[in-house]
């Protein structure tokens, strides 16, 4: 892999490119798609090209946020995505137990800072540094973060507190439109570029509720009021009042529709930021009433008319310059709006006052055309700068809380990004100087701090050569001679400044500086500074004058005579604190230049950042045309190099991002003490072998694993000195460390087992590396080691859970078995009782049936014997001769027996199986004494002897119906199937032949 050393590649370029291409092809052909990598430290190899392709793949999938170690990379989508910043999503990140496991987002950084303030006993102030080029989305990111904090940091208990909190949140959010209207402008790279730096301090009380905020601004680009580059615009507020004013307001402010103003270029371009009503409503919520607003807009309209005042060269140097045609009306209108005397305004601009001599004699000298233009522009810049500062003070008085009501704050730093234009002057020099300081702060806080911490803990690892910009800062602000000091010295010299002379002084005094680039091809006086983001050419023409920022005393005096209420407040007649311009005009003391004041405010800002825990968001602009779904690799690549993103990823990937104290490490991973090393062949053992055979191979540890771990743990020295110090005079351990030592030893004994379990058997070389270091007070790990320990801990928890589950299941099964046996016994007892009860009922029923049957049988026998008693004395009639003659002797004997025993004959006739059909018919005829006929001719005899039948039962009359009802006895209504030889009883003698039916 190519190694970057101070920005230069080592080795053969051709071989490096070839190996890089091969690595990229192998990487991009892997299984894991690039757009699924949430962290750029996971790409392999970590180079600009792989990082660039990963960002491009995620940008194509509409994924705009990616982690890069401790930094969040934000790509500007250049299109509205409301669902990406919805309040529901804010609450989702706020309610998540581990928001870092969610998709990367600016809300993740916001929630992390909020929880850091909330979880600590002694609150530590947090800060978020939002950096990037102009148009990368820094302002939008800061705005979304403020909305996030306003949503999550407001949970008052009472209704009154809730109203107060809502009012504070609304004022904090309303400060954004006002600041953007008066401080942002449309540039070549961004339609809403911040032309000032701001540090917003969100103040939280002990309950972590937002109680207020404070805004601190840096280096307003006030020259934009009177001078705009080609294709750029003035501040948004000028376009808002020209497009959004009502008809009455246009009459009051002399702003007719279609009016042209020299300081209002490109008015035909309509932007989203040209919303006048939004600005007025926000100012109203901040406590600026409507009359004050109208006064502000009237002064701004006066500045626009002042810009239409143009001068012509005077033929006589002793006479002031004359106004050009059409300028008199502009002077009159501007003086009327500013409530100044027209003649005094024109005289102050055309004639300057000079005080000379010991008596401070006053001389009046007409100004040239260029000087008149400069004084006119200076007057406009002075008014706008004072107005902007006053707005900031009004916002702070409206949203800032009492110092006793808040205990911690979260700072949002939104500064101008690195700028490089065809024509760069003092503004770009200060902006890039601020970016250099912030880059050094990032390097000092993260990159350098991590490596120094590793060295302090006694860790040996290959240090990454990152790009340090200290040499560039030495060129800009170094002592005793630097670019800033030379520019300030030119301002203090009492002589006219020359652009070529300033260039010569810089090149001669700073010759040999590595960051001072060559400047041989430029026709104009300039110098080149090689910044961390690239070389920038600064023109020296007008640089000294801008640094002086002179404000003639007569201009301030003129504004003090204004009758306008706002200007009277901005320029009091008897100021208690005299301004720097007035002091410089009254004494010979060196005046504070723009560079000196900006440097002082920047140092104050850095002191605040150093006292907080910083977090970083790097905003990247995918293309300079602000087109969605367009990713230009060259432009993004230059931004990645400018913000030092690759060095950040190198440190995060090659270092140890996981750092845990000994106490926390033991508390979390003490379960791993249950693990024991296997002692089978081919596996690791804990034998104290000596010599090279006991070495575990190259890696963080050498020699016996456990001994090396313990030496690394307790001795913050180099590995050889640790071993010697341990053998000769071990360090004394405090009581707490002595308590942790056996626990740590047990945990470290489990590491080989964990690595051996996680490593496939086919790759034994991987088992020789233990990516874990034990420092003096902390344990350093990589993500893979943390994952390994978490897997081992999860396995132990799973084993414990299995043991608990086994015990519970055993207990539950035993309990269920006891319940089943008890249920079986109860069921058997109940069934036995029910059976005995049923049998008793059957016995009773059978006894009743037997008794009834016996009674009935005896009664029937009695009736039958009574009927037969009367037949014994009567002679039996003879059978007809025709019948007897046709019968055989056997049949005759049978007939006689039947006649004597006729009831039995009826039984036989009605039985299912008995005598044959002829016999049954014969018996029926004989018993009932029915008329018989000759079998041959089958003719009935009309008269038949019916004597001998005396029983009514033998002579049924009509049809017989059998009536029955359901018996209360069990099984009494069930009729069994009749058998072949069974007798159904006498009740069926006279019935037709039917099968029994269950009733």
Buried (B, 14 or more C-beta within 10 A) or exposed (E): EBEBEEEEEEEEEEEBEEBBEEBBEEBEEEEEEBBEBBBBBBBBBBBBBBBBBBBBBBBEEEBBBBBBBBBBBBBBBBEEEEEBBEEEBBBBBBEBEEBEEBEBBBBBBBBBBBBBBBEEEEBEBBBBBBBBBBBBBBBBBBBBBBBBBBBBBBEBEEEEBEEBBEEBBBBBBBBBBBBBBBBBBBBBBBBBBBBBBBBBBBBBBEEBBBBBBBBBBBBBBBBBBBEBEEEBBBBBBBBBBBBBBEEEBBEBBBBEEEBEBBBBBBBEEEBEBBBBEBBBEBBBBBEBEEEBBBBBBBBBBBBBBBBBBBBEEBEEEEEBBEBBEEBEBBBBBBBBBBBBBBEBBBBBBBBBEEEEEEEEEEEEEBBBBEBBBBBBBBBBBBBBBBBBEBBBEBBBEBBBBEEEEBBBBBBBBBBBBBBBBEEBBBBBBBBBBBBBBBBBBBBBBBBBEBBEBBEEBBBEBEEBBBBBBEBBBBBBBBEEBBBBBBBBBBBEEEEEBBBEBBBBBBBEBBEEBEBBBEBEEEEEBBBBBBBBBEEBBBBBBBBBBBBBBBBBBBBBBBBBBBEBEBBBEBBEEEEEEEBEBBEBBEEEEEBBBBBBBBBEBBEEBBEBBEEBBBBBBBBBBBBBEBEBEEBBBEBBBBBBBBBBBBBBBBBBBBBBBBBBEBBEBBEBBBBBBEBEBEEEEEEBEEEEEEEEEBBBEEEBBBBBBBBBBBBBBBBBBEBEEBBBBBEEEEBEEEEEBEEBBEBBBBBBBBBBBBBBBBBEEEEEEEBBBBBBBBBBEBBBBBBEBBEBBEEBBEBBEEEEEEEEEEEEEEEEEEEEEEEEEEEEEEEEEEEEEEEEEEEEEEEEBEEEBEEEEEEEEEEBEEEBEEBBEEBEEEEEEEBBEBBEEEBEEEBBEBBBEBBEBBBEBBBBBBBEEBBEEEBBBBBBBBBBBBBBBBEEEEEEEEEEEEEBBEBEBBEEEEEEEEEEEEEEBEEEEEEEEBEEEEEBEBEBBBBEEEEEEEE
